[in-house]
Amino acid sequence: MFQGFDAVYDNNSKILILGSFPSVKSREYGFYYGNKQNRFWKMLSQIFDEKIADSIQNKKDFLQKHHIALYDVVQQSNLHGSADATLEKAEKQLADISFLLPPHTKVEKILCNGKTAFNLLTQNGSVCSIQDIPIFCLTSTSSANPRFNLAAWQQHLIQNKKD
């Protein structure tokens, strides 16, 4: 079984972004969205009009500065590749996200990075029934996704930009 990454958050986090599970490249890099082709970090840099240095610590600092928590819906899996379609069939253990929600944080909304993250999260009824926090399914930032929608991500993140 491969282990996912620790959550990045603090008690001032207002938006929780949930991915599915780290890709092979991310696991090699040792942090979320480590594949240089993934749009995630470039997207955040563009939306917040701020350069994000490539180090893991700089990325963590950026997220905390903008009150963004980051985690994955799956905490452990025997997934050998990176495809979400394969993840759905793989053996997996879903993550407990309760420590990322109020009263531990100020999270007001959850943004799922792709359909797989959304489907796995919403199928886990205990997570959804605990809180009254809106959950949004946004297009995956994966370079393999031709339907990526920057405007939707921007709409959900821009209000955080003011804080």
CNS distance restraints for C-alpha pairs under 8 A (distance, minus, plus):
assign (resid   1 and name CA) (resid  76 and name CA) 6.13 0.50 0.50
assign (resid   1 and name CA) (resid  77 and name CA) 5.12 0.50 0.50
assign (resid   1 and name CA) (resid  78 and name CA) 4.39 0.50 0.50
assign (resid   1 and name CA) (resid  79 and name CA) 7.66 0.50 0.50
assign (resid   2 and name CA) (resid  76 and name CA) 5.48 0.50 0.50
assign (resid   2 and name CA) (resid  77 and name CA) 5.29 0.50 0.50
assign (resid   2 and name CA) (resid  78 and name CA) 5.76 0.50 0.50
assign (resid   2 and name CA) (resid  79 and name CA) 7.29 0.50 0.50
assign (resid   3 and name CA) (resid  75 and name CA) 6.07 0.50 0.50
assign (resid   3 and name CA) (resid  76 and name CA) 4.63 0.50 0.50
assign (resid   3 and name CA) (resid  77 and name CA) 6.82 0.50 0.50
assign (resid   4 and name CA) (resid  21 and name CA) 6.53 0.50 0.50
assign (resid   4 and name CA) (resid  22 and name CA) 6.41 0.50 0.50
assign (resid   4 and name CA) (resid  72 and name CA) 7.30 0.50 0.50
assign (resid   4 and name CA) (resid  74 and name CA) 7.12 0.50 0.50
assign (resid   4 and name CA) (resid  75 and name CA) 4.83 0.50 0.50
assign (resid   4 and name CA) (resid  76 and name CA) 5.74 0.50 0.50
assign (resid   5 and name CA) (resid  22 and name CA) 7.72 0.50 0.50
assign (resid   5 and name CA) (resid  30 and name CA) 7.82 0.50 0.50
assign (resid   5 and name CA) (resid  31 and name CA) 6.72 0.50 0.50
assign (resid   5 and name CA) (resid  32 and name CA) 7.36 0.50 0.50
assign (resid   5 and name CA) (resid  71 and name CA) 7.36 0.50 0.50
assign (resid   5 and name CA) (resid  72 and name CA) 7.74 0.50 0.50
assign (resid   5 and name CA) (resid  75 and name CA) 7.49 0.50 0.50
assign (resid   6 and name CA) (resid  71 and name CA) 7.07 0.50 0.50
assign (resid   7 and name CA) (resid  69 and name CA) 7.21 0.50 0.50
assign (resid   7 and name CA) (resid  70 and name CA) 5.77 0.50 0.50
assign (resid   7 and name CA) (resid  71 and name CA) 4.75 0.50 0.50
assign (resid   7 and name CA) (resid  72 and name CA) 7.79 0.50 0.50
assign (resid   8 and name CA) (resid  60 and name CA) 6.66 0.50 0.50
assign (resid   8 and name CA) (resid  63 and name CA) 7.71 0.50 0.50
assign (resid   8 and name CA) (resid  64 and name CA) 7.85 0.50 0.50
assign (resid   8 and name CA) (resid  69 and name CA) 5.39 0.50 0.50
assign (resid   8 and name CA) (resid  70 and name CA) 5.13 0.50 0.50
assign (resid   8 and name CA) (resid  71 and name CA) 6.64 0.50 0.50
assign (resid   9 and name CA) (resid  13 and name CA) 5.99 0.50 0.50
assign (resid   9 and name CA) (resid  63 and name CA) 7.80 0.50 0.50
assign (resid   9 and name CA) (resid  64 and name CA) 6.51 0.50 0.50
assign (resid   9 and name CA) (resid  67 and name CA) 7.77 0.50 0.50
assign (resid   9 and name CA) (resid  68 and name CA) 6.81 0.50 0.50
assign (resid   9 and name CA) (resid  69 and name CA) 4.38 0.50 0.50
assign (resid   9 and name CA) (resid  70 and name CA) 6.63 0.50 0.50
assign (resid   9 and name CA) (resid 100 and name CA) 7.33 0.50 0.50
assign (resid  10 and name CA) (resid  64 and name CA) 6.89 0.50 0.50
assign (resid  10 and name CA) (resid  67 and name CA) 7.83 0.50 0.50
assign (resid  10 and name CA) (resid  69 and name CA) 7.34 0.50 0.50
assign (resid  10 and name CA) (resid 105 and name CA) 6.75 0.50 0.50
assign (resid  11 and name CA) (resid 104 and name CA) 5.90 0.50 0.50
assign (resid  11 and name CA) (resid 105 and name CA) 4.16 0.50 0.50
assign (resid  11 and name CA) (resid 106 and name CA) 6.50 0.50 0.50
assign (resid  12 and name CA) (resid  64 and name CA) 8.00 0.50 0.50
assign (resid  12 and name CA) (resid  67 and name CA) 5.95 0.50 0.50
assign (resid  12 and name CA) (resid 105 and name CA) 5.72 0.50 0.50
assign (resid  12 and name CA) (resid 106 and name CA) 5.61 0.50 0.50
assign (resid  12 and name CA) (resid 107 and name CA) 7.89 0.50 0.50
assign (resid  13 and name CA) (resid  64 and name CA) 7.03 0.50 0.50
assign (resid  13 and name CA) (resid  66 and name CA) 7.99 0.50 0.50
assign (resid  13 and name CA) (resid  67 and name CA) 4.16 0.50 0.50
assign (resid  13 and name CA) (resid  68 and name CA) 5.23 0.50 0.50
assign (resid  13 and name CA) (resid  69 and name CA) 5.63 0.50 0.50
assign (resid  13 and name CA) (resid 105 and name CA) 5.72 0.50 0.50
assign (resid  13 and name CA) (resid 106 and name CA) 5.53 0.50 0.50
assign (resid  13 and name CA) (resid 107 and name CA) 5.66 0.50 0.50
assign (resid  14 and name CA) (resid  67 and name CA) 5.38 0.50 0.50
assign (resid  14 and name CA) (resid  68 and name CA) 6.08 0.50 0.50
assign (resid  14 and name CA) (resid  69 and name CA) 7.39 0.50 0.50
assign (resid  14 and name CA) (resid 105 and name CA) 7.18 0.50 0.50
assign (resid  14 and name CA) (resid 106 and name CA) 4.93 0.50 0.50
assign (resid  14 and name CA) (resid 107 and name CA) 3.83 0.50 0.50
assign (resid  14 and name CA) (resid 108 and name CA) 5.44 0.50 0.50
assign (resid  14 and name CA) (resid 109 and name CA) 7.13 0.50 0.50
assign (resid  14 and name CA) (resid 160 and name CA) 7.78 0.50 0.50
assign (resid  15 and name CA) (resid  67 and name CA) 6.61 0.50 0.50
assign (resid  15 and name CA) (resid  68 and name CA) 4.97 0.50 0.50
assign (resid  15 and name CA) (resid  69 and name CA) 6.06 0.50 0.50
assign (resid  15 and name CA) (resid 107 and name CA) 5.18 0.50 0.50
assign (resid  15 and name CA) (resid 108 and name CA) 6.03 0.50 0.50
assign (resid  15 and name CA) (resid 109 and name CA) 5.36 0.50 0.50
assign (resid  15 and name CA) (resid 110 and name CA) 5.99 0.50 0.50
assign (resid  15 and name CA) (resid 111 and name CA) 7.31 0.50 0.50
assign (resid  15 and name CA) (resid 160 and name CA) 7.92 0.50 0.50
assign (resid  16 and name CA) (resid  68 and name CA) 5.91 0.50 0.50
assign (resid  16 and name CA) (resid  69 and name CA) 4.59 0.50 0.50
assign (resid  16 and name CA) (resid  70 and name CA) 5.83 0.50 0.50
assign (resid  16 and name CA) (resid  71 and name CA) 7.60 0.50 0.50
assign (resid  16 and name CA) (resid 100 and name CA) 7.68 0.50 0.50
assign (resid  16 and name CA) (resid 107 and name CA) 6.38 0.50 0.50
assign (resid  16 and name CA) (resid 109 and name CA) 6.42 0.50 0.50
assign (resid  16 and name CA) (resid 110 and name CA) 4.76 0.50 0.50
assign (resid  16 and name CA) (resid 111 and name CA) 6.13 0.50 0.50
assign (resid  17 and name CA) (resid  68 and name CA) 7.17 0.50 0.50
assign (resid  17 and name CA) (resid  69 and name CA) 6.12 0.50 0.50
assign (resid  17 and name CA) (resid  70 and name CA) 4.99 0.50 0.50
assign (resid  17 and name CA) (resid  71 and name CA) 6.52 0.50 0.50
assign (resid  17 and name CA) (resid 110 and name CA) 5.87 0.50 0.50
assign (resid  17 and name CA) (resid 111 and name CA) 4.72 0.50 0.50
assign (resid  17 and name CA) (resid 112 and name CA) 5.81 0.50 0.50
assign (resid  17 and name CA) (resid 113 and name CA) 6.85 0.50 0.50
assign (resid  18 and name CA) (resid  70 and name CA) 6.04 0.50 0.50
assign (resid  18 and name CA) (resid  71 and name CA) 5.09 0.50 0.50
assign (resid  18 and name CA) (resid  72 and name CA) 4.91 0.50 0.50
assign (resid  18 and name CA) (resid  73 and name CA) 6.15 0.50 0.50
assign (resid  18 and name CA) (resid 110 and name CA) 7.19 0.50 0.50
assign (resid  18 and name CA) (resid 111 and name CA) 6.20 0.50 0.50
assign (resid  18 and name CA) (resid 112 and name CA) 4.85 0.50 0.50
assign (resid  18 and name CA) (resid 113 and name CA) 5.95 0.50 0.50
assign (resid  18 and name CA) (resid 117 and name CA) 6.61 0.50 0.50
assign (resid  19 and name CA) (resid  70 and name CA) 7.97 0.50 0.50
assign (resid  19 and name CA) (resid  71 and name CA) 6.43 0.50 0.50
assign (resid  19 and name CA) (resid  72 and name CA) 4.52 0.50 0.50
assign (resid  19 and name CA) (resid  73 and name CA) 6.21 0.50 0.50
assign (resid  19 and name CA) (resid 112 and name CA) 6.06 0.50 0.50
assign (resid  19 and name CA) (resid 113 and name CA) 4.96 0.50 0.50
assign (resid  19 and name CA) (resid 114 and name CA) 7.16 0.50 0.50
assign (resid  19 and name CA) (resid 117 and name CA) 5.44 0.50 0.50
assign (resid  20 and name CA) (resid  72 and name CA) 5.08 0.50 0.50
assign (resid  20 and name CA) (resid  73 and name CA) 5.16 0.50 0.50
assign (resid  20 and name CA) (resid  74 and name CA) 5.87 0.50 0.50
assign (resid  20 and name CA) (resid  84 and name CA) 7.42 0.50 0.50
assign (resid  20 and name CA) (resid 113 and name CA) 7.43 0.50 0.50
assign (resid  20 and name CA) (resid 114 and name CA) 7.84 0.50 0.50
assign (resid  20 and name CA) (resid 116 and name CA) 6.26 0.50 0.50
assign (resid  20 and name CA) (resid 117 and name CA) 4.45 0.50 0.50
assign (resid  20 and name CA) (resid 120 and name CA) 7.94 0.50 0.50
assign (resid  21 and name CA) (resid  72 and name CA) 5.58 0.50 0.50
assign (resid  21 and name CA) (resid  73 and name CA) 6.84 0.50 0.50
assign (resid  21 and name CA) (resid  74 and name CA) 5.53 0.50 0.50
assign (resid  21 and name CA) (resid  75 and name CA) 7.23 0.50 0.50
assign (resid  21 and name CA) (resid  87 and name CA) 7.98 0.50 0.50
assign (resid  22 and name CA) (resid  26 and name CA) 5.51 0.50 0.50
assign (resid  22 and name CA) (resid  27 and name CA) 6.00 0.50 0.50
assign (resid  22 and name CA) (resid  31 and name CA) 7.96 0.50 0.50
assign (resid  22 and name CA) (resid  32 and name CA) 6.43 0.50 0.50
assign (resid  22 and name CA) (resid  33 and name CA) 7.17 0.50 0.50
assign (resid  22 and name CA) (resid  72 and name CA) 7.74 0.50 0.50
assign (resid  22 and name CA) (resid  82 and name CA) 7.46 0.50 0.50
assign (resid  23 and name CA) (resid  27 and name CA) 6.16 0.50 0.50
assign (resid  23 and name CA) (resid  33 and name CA) 7.60 0.50 0.50
assign (resid  23 and name CA) (resid  34 and name CA) 7.98 0.50 0.50
assign (resid  23 and name CA) (resid  35 and name CA) 7.68 0.50 0.50
assign (resid  23 and name CA) (resid  81 and name CA) 7.04 0.50 0.50
assign (resid  23 and name CA) (resid  82 and name CA) 4.53 0.50 0.50
assign (resid  23 and name CA) (resid  83 and name CA) 7.73 0.50 0.50
assign (resid  24 and name CA) (resid  28 and name CA) 6.25 0.50 0.50
assign (resid  24 and name CA) (resid  80 and name CA) 7.44 0.50 0.50
assign (resid  24 and name CA) (resid  81 and name CA) 6.19 0.50 0.50
assign (resid  24 and name CA) (resid  82 and name CA) 5.71 0.50 0.50
assign (resid  25 and name CA) (resid  29 and name CA) 6.13 0.50 0.50
assign (resid  25 and name CA) (resid  34 and name CA) 5.85 0.50 0.50
assign (resid  25 and name CA) (resid  35 and name CA) 5.16 0.50 0.50
assign (resid  26 and name CA) (resid  30 and name CA) 5.84 0.50 0.50
assign (resid  26 and name CA) (resid  31 and name CA) 5.65 0.50 0.50
assign (resid  26 and name CA) (resid  32 and name CA) 5.80 0.50 0.50
assign (resid  26 and name CA) (resid  33 and name CA) 5.51 0.50 0.50
assign (resid  26 and name CA) (resid  34 and name CA) 3.99 0.50 0.50
assign (resid  26 and name CA) (resid  35 and name CA) 5.70 0.50 0.50
assign (resid  27 and name CA) (resid  31 and name CA) 6.63 0.50 0.50
assign (resid  27 and name CA) (resid  34 and name CA) 7.51 0.50 0.50
assign (resid  28 and name CA) (resid  34 and name CA) 7.82 0.50 0.50
assign (resid  29 and name CA) (resid  34 and name CA) 5.48 0.50 0.50
assign (resid  29 and name CA) (resid  35 and name CA) 7.89 0.50 0.50
assign (resid  30 and name CA) (resid  34 and name CA) 7.28 0.50 0.50
assign (resid  31 and name CA) (resid  56 and name CA) 6.72 0.50 0.50
assign (resid  33 and name CA) (resid  38 and name CA) 6.36 0.50 0.50
assign (resid  33 and name CA) (resid  40 and name CA) 6.55 0.50 0.50
assign (resid  33 and name CA) (resid  41 and name CA) 7.44 0.50 0.50
assign (resid  34 and name CA) (resid  38 and name CA) 7.62 0.50 0.50
assign (resid  37 and name CA) (resid 142 and name CA) 7.44 0.50 0.50
assign (resid  37 and name CA) (resid 143 and name CA) 5.68 0.50 0.50
assign (resid  38 and name CA) (resid 141 and name CA) 5.94 0.50 0.50
assign (resid  38 and name CA) (resid 142 and name CA) 4.77 0.50 0.50
assign (resid  38 and name CA) (resid 143 and name CA) 5.08 0.50 0.50
assign (resid  39 and name CA) (resid  43 and name CA) 5.70 0.50 0.50
assign (resid  39 and name CA) (resid 141 and name CA) 4.98 0.50 0.50
assign (resid  39 and name CA) (resid 142 and name CA) 6.20 0.50 0.50
assign (resid  39 and name CA) (resid 143 and name CA) 6.46 0.50 0.50
assign (resid  40 and name CA) (resid  44 and name CA) 6.37 0.50 0.50
assign (resid  40 and name CA) (resid 141 and name CA) 5.42 0.50 0.50
assign (resid  40 and name CA) (resid 142 and name CA) 7.64 0.50 0.50
assign (resid  41 and name CA) (resid  45 and name CA) 6.11 0.50 0.50
assign (resid  41 and name CA) (resid  52 and name CA) 7.35 0.50 0.50
assign (resid  42 and name CA) (resid  46 and name CA) 6.14 0.50 0.50
assign (resid  43 and name CA) (resid  47 and name CA) 6.12 0.50 0.50
assign (resid  43 and name CA) (resid 150 and name CA) 7.25 0.50 0.50
assign (resid  44 and name CA) (resid  48 and name CA) 5.99 0.50 0.50
assign (resid  44 and name CA) (resid  49 and name CA) 7.98 0.50 0.50
assign (resid  45 and name CA) (resid  49 and name CA) 5.52 0.50 0.50
assign (resid  45 and name CA) (resid  50 and name CA) 5.01 0.50 0.50
assign (resid  45 and name CA) (resid  51 and name CA) 5.50 0.50 0.50
assign (resid  45 and name CA) (resid  52 and name CA) 6.13 0.50 0.50
assign (resid  46 and name CA) (resid  50 and name CA) 6.79 0.50 0.50
assign (resid  47 and name CA) (resid 154 and name CA) 6.06 0.50 0.50
assign (resid  47 and name CA) (resid 157 and name CA) 7.68 0.50 0.50
assign (resid  47 and name CA) (resid 158 and name CA) 7.13 0.50 0.50
assign (resid  48 and name CA) (resid 158 and name CA) 7.73 0.50 0.50
assign (resid  48 and name CA) (resid 161 and name CA) 6.46 0.50 0.50
assign (resid  52 and name CA) (resid  58 and name CA) 6.80 0.50 0.50
assign (resid  52 and name CA) (resid  59 and name CA) 6.46 0.50 0.50
assign (resid  52 and name CA) (resid  62 and name CA) 7.06 0.50 0.50
assign (resid  53 and name CA) (resid  58 and name CA) 5.83 0.50 0.50
assign (resid  53 and name CA) (resid  59 and name CA) 6.96 0.50 0.50
assign (resid  54 and name CA) (resid  58 and name CA) 6.87 0.50 0.50
assign (resid  54 and name CA) (resid  59 and name CA) 7.07 0.50 0.50
assign (resid  55 and name CA) (resid  59 and name CA) 6.42 0.50 0.50
assign (resid  56 and name CA) (resid  60 and name CA) 6.26 0.50 0.50
assign (resid  57 and name CA) (resid  61 and name CA) 6.09 0.50 0.50
assign (resid  58 and name CA) (resid  62 and name CA) 6.10 0.50 0.50
assign (resid  59 and name CA) (resid  63 and name CA) 6.30 0.50 0.50
assign (resid  60 and name CA) (resid  64 and name CA) 6.27 0.50 0.50
assign (resid  61 and name CA) (resid  65 and name CA) 5.98 0.50 0.50
assign (resid  62 and name CA) (resid  66 and name CA) 6.35 0.50 0.50
assign (resid  63 and name CA) (resid  67 and name CA) 6.11 0.50 0.50
assign (resid  63 and name CA) (resid  68 and name CA) 4.94 0.50 0.50
assign (resid  63 and name CA) (resid  69 and name CA) 6.70 0.50 0.50
assign (resid  63 and name CA) (resid  70 and name CA) 7.86 0.50 0.50
assign (resid  64 and name CA) (resid  68 and name CA) 5.83 0.50 0.50
assign (resid  64 and name CA) (resid  69 and name CA) 7.23 0.50 0.50
assign (resid  66 and name CA) (resid 160 and name CA) 6.83 0.50 0.50
assign (resid  66 and name CA) (resid 161 and name CA) 6.85 0.50 0.50
assign (resid  66 and name CA) (resid 163 and name CA) 7.61 0.50 0.50
assign (resid  67 and name CA) (resid 160 and name CA) 7.46 0.50 0.50
assign (resid  69 and name CA) (resid 100 and name CA) 7.67 0.50 0.50
assign (resid  72 and name CA) (resid  95 and name CA) 7.17 0.50 0.50
assign (resid  72 and name CA) (resid 117 and name CA) 7.60 0.50 0.50
assign (resid  73 and name CA) (resid  94 and name CA) 5.80 0.50 0.50
assign (resid  73 and name CA) (resid  95 and name CA) 5.39 0.50 0.50
assign (resid  73 and name CA) (resid  97 and name CA) 7.89 0.50 0.50
assign (resid  73 and name CA) (resid 117 and name CA) 6.03 0.50 0.50
assign (resid  73 and name CA) (resid 120 and name CA) 6.84 0.50 0.50
assign (resid  73 and name CA) (resid 121 and name CA) 6.25 0.50 0.50
assign (resid  74 and name CA) (resid  92 and name CA) 6.59 0.50 0.50
assign (resid  74 and name CA) (resid  93 and name CA) 5.85 0.50 0.50
assign (resid  74 and name CA) (resid  94 and name CA) 4.31 0.50 0.50
assign (resid  74 and name CA) (resid  95 and name CA) 5.21 0.50 0.50
assign (resid  75 and name CA) (resid  92 and name CA) 7.52 0.50 0.50
assign (resid  75 and name CA) (resid  93 and name CA) 5.78 0.50 0.50
assign (resid  75 and name CA) (resid  94 and name CA) 5.49 0.50 0.50
assign (resid  75 and name CA) (resid  95 and name CA) 4.75 0.50 0.50
assign (resid  76 and name CA) (resid  92 and name CA) 5.50 0.50 0.50
assign (resid  76 and name CA) (resid  93 and name CA) 5.12 0.50 0.50
assign (resid  76 and name CA) (resid  94 and name CA) 7.12 0.50 0.50
assign (resid  76 and name CA) (resid  95 and name CA) 7.93 0.50 0.50
assign (resid  77 and name CA) (resid  87 and name CA) 7.82 0.50 0.50
assign (resid  77 and name CA) (resid  90 and name CA) 6.78 0.50 0.50
assign (resid  77 and name CA) (resid  91 and name CA) 5.59 0.50 0.50
assign (resid  77 and name CA) (resid  92 and name CA) 4.17 0.50 0.50
assign (resid  77 and name CA) (resid  93 and name CA) 6.39 0.50 0.50
assign (resid  78 and name CA) (resid  90 and name CA) 6.27 0.50 0.50
assign (resid  78 and name CA) (resid  91 and name CA) 5.72 0.50 0.50
assign (resid  78 and name CA) (resid  92 and name CA) 6.69 0.50 0.50
assign (resid  79 and name CA) (resid  86 and name CA) 7.13 0.50 0.50
assign (resid  79 and name CA) (resid  87 and name CA) 5.97 0.50 0.50
assign (resid  79 and name CA) (resid  90 and name CA) 5.82 0.50 0.50
assign (resid  79 and name CA) (resid  91 and name CA) 7.39 0.50 0.50
assign (resid  81 and name CA) (resid  86 and name CA) 7.51 0.50 0.50
assign (resid  82 and name CA) (resid  86 and name CA) 7.55 0.50 0.50
assign (resid  82 and name CA) (resid  87 and name CA) 7.71 0.50 0.50
assign (resid  83 and name CA) (resid  87 and name CA) 6.46 0.50 0.50
assign (resid  84 and name CA) (resid  88 and name CA) 6.31 0.50 0.50
assign (resid  84 and name CA) (resid 116 and name CA) 6.32 0.50 0.50
assign (resid  85 and name CA) (resid  89 and name CA) 7.08 0.50 0.50
assign (resid  85 and name CA) (resid 116 and name CA) 7.89 0.50 0.50
assign (resid  86 and name CA) (resid  90 and name CA) 6.16 0.50 0.50
assign (resid  87 and name CA) (resid  91 and name CA) 7.78 0.50 0.50
assign (resid  87 and name CA) (resid  92 and name CA) 7.90 0.50 0.50
assign (resid  88 and name CA) (resid 116 and name CA) 7.44 0.50 0.50
assign (resid  96 and name CA) (resid 127 and name CA) 7.71 0.50 0.50
assign (resid  97 and name CA) (resid 101 and name CA) 7.05 0.50 0.50
assign (resid  97 and name CA) (resid 127 and name CA) 7.25 0.50 0.50
assign (resid  98 and name CA) (resid 127 and name CA) 7.13 0.50 0.50
assign (resid  99 and name CA) (resid 104 and name CA) 6.02 0.50 0.50
assign (resid  99 and name CA) (resid 105 and name CA) 7.87 0.50 0.50
assign (resid 100 and name CA) (resid 104 and name CA) 6.29 0.50 0.50
assign (resid 100 and name CA) (resid 105 and name CA) 6.00 0.50 0.50
assign (resid 100 and name CA) (resid 107 and name CA) 7.37 0.50 0.50
assign (resid 101 and name CA) (resid 105 and name CA) 5.38 0.50 0.50
assign (resid 101 and name CA) (resid 106 and name CA) 6.95 0.50 0.50
assign (resid 101 and name CA) (resid 107 and name CA) 5.71 0.50 0.50
assign (resid 101 and name CA) (resid 131 and name CA) 7.89 0.50 0.50
assign (resid 102 and name CA) (resid 106 and name CA) 5.65 0.50 0.50
assign (resid 102 and name CA) (resid 107 and name CA) 6.35 0.50 0.50
assign (resid 107 and name CA) (resid 133 and name CA) 7.88 0.50 0.50
assign (resid 108 and name CA) (resid 133 and name CA) 5.94 0.50 0.50
assign (resid 108 and name CA) (resid 134 and name CA) 7.37 0.50 0.50
assign (resid 109 and name CA) (resid 133 and name CA) 5.43 0.50 0.50
assign (resid 109 and name CA) (resid 134 and name CA) 5.11 0.50 0.50
assign (resid 109 and name CA) (resid 135 and name CA) 6.05 0.50 0.50
assign (resid 109 and name CA) (resid 136 and name CA) 7.75 0.50 0.50
assign (resid 110 and name CA) (resid 133 and name CA) 7.06 0.50 0.50
assign (resid 110 and name CA) (resid 134 and name CA) 6.27 0.50 0.50
assign (resid 110 and name CA) (resid 135 and name CA) 4.71 0.50 0.50
assign (resid 110 and name CA) (resid 136 and name CA) 6.19 0.50 0.50
assign (resid 111 and name CA) (resid 135 and name CA) 6.03 0.50 0.50
assign (resid 111 and name CA) (resid 136 and name CA) 4.98 0.50 0.50
assign (resid 111 and name CA) (resid 137 and name CA) 6.21 0.50 0.50
assign (resid 111 and name CA) (resid 138 and name CA) 6.66 0.50 0.50
assign (resid 111 and name CA) (resid 156 and name CA) 8.00 0.50 0.50
assign (resid 112 and name CA) (resid 117 and name CA) 5.68 0.50 0.50
assign (resid 112 and name CA) (resid 118 and name CA) 5.34 0.50 0.50
assign (resid 112 and name CA) (resid 135 and name CA) 7.26 0.50 0.50
assign (resid 112 and name CA) (resid 136 and name CA) 6.00 0.50 0.50
assign (resid 112 and name CA) (resid 137 and name CA) 4.94 0.50 0.50
assign (resid 112 and name CA) (resid 138 and name CA) 5.85 0.50 0.50
assign (resid 113 and name CA) (resid 117 and name CA) 6.31 0.50 0.50
assign (resid 113 and name CA) (resid 118 and name CA) 7.49 0.50 0.50
assign (resid 113 and name CA) (resid 137 and name CA) 6.73 0.50 0.50
assign (resid 113 and name CA) (resid 138 and name CA) 5.58 0.50 0.50
assign (resid 113 and name CA) (resid 139 and name CA) 6.18 0.50 0.50
assign (resid 113 and name CA) (resid 140 and name CA) 4.89 0.50 0.50
assign (resid 113 and name CA) (resid 141 and name CA) 6.75 0.50 0.50
assign (resid 114 and name CA) (resid 118 and name CA) 6.49 0.50 0.50
assign (resid 114 and name CA) (resid 137 and name CA) 6.17 0.50 0.50
assign (resid 114 and name CA) (resid 138 and name CA) 5.55 0.50 0.50
assign (resid 114 and name CA) (resid 139 and name CA) 4.89 0.50 0.50
assign (resid 114 and name CA) (resid 140 and name CA) 4.00 0.50 0.50
assign (resid 114 and name CA) (resid 141 and name CA) 7.52 0.50 0.50
assign (resid 115 and name CA) (resid 119 and name CA) 5.87 0.50 0.50
assign (resid 115 and name CA) (resid 137 and name CA) 6.27 0.50 0.50
assign (resid 115 and name CA) (resid 138 and name CA) 7.44 0.50 0.50
assign (resid 115 and name CA) (resid 139 and name CA) 7.29 0.50 0.50
assign (resid 115 and name CA) (resid 140 and name CA) 7.39 0.50 0.50
assign (resid 116 and name CA) (resid 120 and name CA) 6.04 0.50 0.50
assign (resid 117 and name CA) (resid 121 and name CA) 6.03 0.50 0.50
assign (resid 118 and name CA) (resid 122 and name CA) 6.04 0.50 0.50
assign (resid 118 and name CA) (resid 136 and name CA) 7.65 0.50 0.50
assign (resid 118 and name CA) (resid 137 and name CA) 5.69 0.50 0.50
assign (resid 119 and name CA) (resid 123 and name CA) 5.94 0.50 0.50
assign (resid 120 and name CA) (resid 124 and name CA) 6.46 0.50 0.50
assign (resid 121 and name CA) (resid 125 and name CA) 7.87 0.50 0.50
assign (resid 121 and name CA) (resid 127 and name CA) 7.27 0.50 0.50
assign (resid 121 and name CA) (resid 128 and name CA) 7.63 0.50 0.50
assign (resid 122 and name CA) (resid 127 and name CA) 7.62 0.50 0.50
assign (resid 122 and name CA) (resid 128 and name CA) 6.33 0.50 0.50
assign (resid 124 and name CA) (resid 128 and name CA) 7.01 0.50 0.50
assign (resid 125 and name CA) (resid 129 and name CA) 5.98 0.50 0.50
assign (resid 126 and name CA) (resid 130 and name CA) 6.23 0.50 0.50
assign (resid 127 and name CA) (resid 131 and name CA) 7.40 0.50 0.50
assign (resid 128 and name CA) (resid 132 and name CA) 7.74 0.50 0.50
assign (resid 138 and name CA) (resid 149 and name CA) 7.80 0.50 0.50
assign (resid 138 and name CA) (resid 152 and name CA) 6.95 0.50 0.50
assign (resid 138 and name CA) (resid 153 and name CA) 6.84 0.50 0.50
assign (resid 139 and name CA) (resid 145 and name CA) 7.89 0.50 0.50
assign (resid 139 and name CA) (resid 147 and name CA) 6.91 0.50 0.50
assign (resid 139 and name CA) (resid 148 and name CA) 5.28 0.50 0.50
assign (resid 139 and name CA) (resid 149 and name CA) 6.03 0.50 0.50
assign (resid 140 and name CA) (resid 145 and name CA) 6.44 0.50 0.50
assign (resid 140 and name CA) (resid 148 and name CA) 6.25 0.50 0.50
assign (resid 141 and name CA) (resid 145 and name CA) 7.00 0.50 0.50
assign (resid 141 and name CA) (resid 148 and name CA) 6.26 0.50 0.50
assign (resid 142 and name CA) (resid 148 and name CA) 8.00 0.50 0.50
assign (resid 149 and name CA) (resid 153 and name CA) 6.83 0.50 0.50
assign (resid 150 and name CA) (resid 154 and name CA) 6.05 0.50 0.50
assign (resid 151 and name CA) (resid 155 and name CA) 6.07 0.50 0.50
assign (resid 152 and name CA) (resid 156 and name CA) 6.50 0.50 0.50
assign (resid 153 and name CA) (resid 157 and name CA) 6.14 0.50 0.50
assign (resid 154 and name CA) (resid 158 and name CA) 5.44 0.50 0.50
assign (resid 155 and name CA) (resid 159 and name CA) 7.50 0.50 0.50
assign (resid 156 and name CA) (resid 160 and name CA) 7.99 0.50 0.50
assign (resid 157 and name CA) (resid 161 and name CA) 6.68 0.50 0.50
assign (resid 158 and name CA) (resid 162 and name CA) 7.15 0.50 0.50
assign (resid 159 and name CA) (resid 163 and name CA) 7.39 0.50 0.50
